[in-house]
Amino acid sequence: MRLLFAALFFCAVPIALMAALDSVIDLESGSPWLKPGVLAAFAADTALTWWLFHDRRARASSRRLRALQRSVEQGGRLEPDPALDFRFAFTSTQRDLLDAERVHRGERTGMRGWVRASVVGVGLMFLAGFVFFGLPDILRGRIGLAPFVWLGMGSLLLWFFLVKPLRARRGIRREAPAAQELTLHLTPRGIDCDVAGVGRFLRRWCEIERFVPARKGVLLEFRDVVNWLPARVFADRAERARFESGVATRLAQETVRFQAGPVLHPVVAELEGYGLSELRHEPGTEATGATLELTFLRDGTERRLRLDRPLLATFDEEGLEQGSRDVLVVQVPHPELDGLSVRVLDGEGHLDLFAEGLVDLGERRAG
């Protein structure tokens, strides 16, 4: 999304300037200052786009990532950091959610708050230009490019940077509870979330898509939800600095981990010619954990695999009912980080399972 807005900005500014100039002078007149002026405007637009949209945290992240990559290339292990152990219990308010929405929007667009406000002002100027200059020309029958560029640019800018954010914030005020008790426990293995009135969830570090430290708090964006840690949950600046450094390092470990190519599990050779016929979930107990049993069928013979403590399980029941003969069992690299050691997926996209362990239960006659 950041790249999309950067591309739109990079293209929109020259188009808007050309349209404005076209309404004042004839661009085809060949004025001697026109060509160097266009080149200077292009260079300024390039520099301004880079300055507004480049990721200011990328350099530190790159250094941390390169150090981990060199360590792994030299045979090192991605050891979990025992110091990454933070527990926060606090009351989340609507004000916190509004702060999270603002930070999330800024990260998504790549623009800081004052830049977005300036863009809204530019949108209003475009619409004002259309109303006071373009519309009268159209009514007189003098139809040119500039009025339509002003109208389109102004409408798009106000929609993306004013109307949509206002609607999102109004939805938070209407639908979100005024206050909600929340407990987050972050460890090297994952993030234990306990939300009062909703339930308890264990999220893995590989599910985090974005980590954004901000002045008023810290944003943790998962694939399906955004978590916000307000600045008040930290005892002092030192604790917050340790937290941000620990999380950044842990996420860099995940990046290095999944850069490694997949390694097939030895059990794959035993599954040749088998098709997945059944998937059964057993909840287990708190001590033993849940299990998933996969049954494969070939010529009247069943072969069963048991996944211990499966996590991040996604599967399409309707698709699995049709059978799948393209099932892969992959060993997850660096299981010392979070305990996940195996992944099961199929080529049709009906199945994607992570688990802490795999047990081959052997063959038996079907029925």
Secondary structure, DSSP 8 states (H G I E B T S, - for coil): -HHHHHHHHHHHHHHHHHHHHHHHS-GGG--TTHHHHHHHHHHHHHHHHHHHHS-TTHHHHHHHHHHHHHHHHTT------TT--EEEEEEEEHHHHHHHHHHHHHHHHT--HHHHHHHHHHHHHHHHHIIIIIHHHHHTT---HHHHHHHHHHHHHHIIIIIHHHHHHHHHHHHS-SEEEEEEEEETTEEEEEETTTEEEEE-GGGEEEEEEETTEEEEEESS-EEEEEGGGSSSHHHHHHHHHHHHHHHHHHHHHHHS--EE-GGGGGGTT-EEEEEEEE---TTT--EEEEEEEETTEEEEEEEEEEEEEEE-HHHHHT-BS-EEEEE-S-TTTTS--EEEEETTSSEEEEEEEEEEEEEEE--
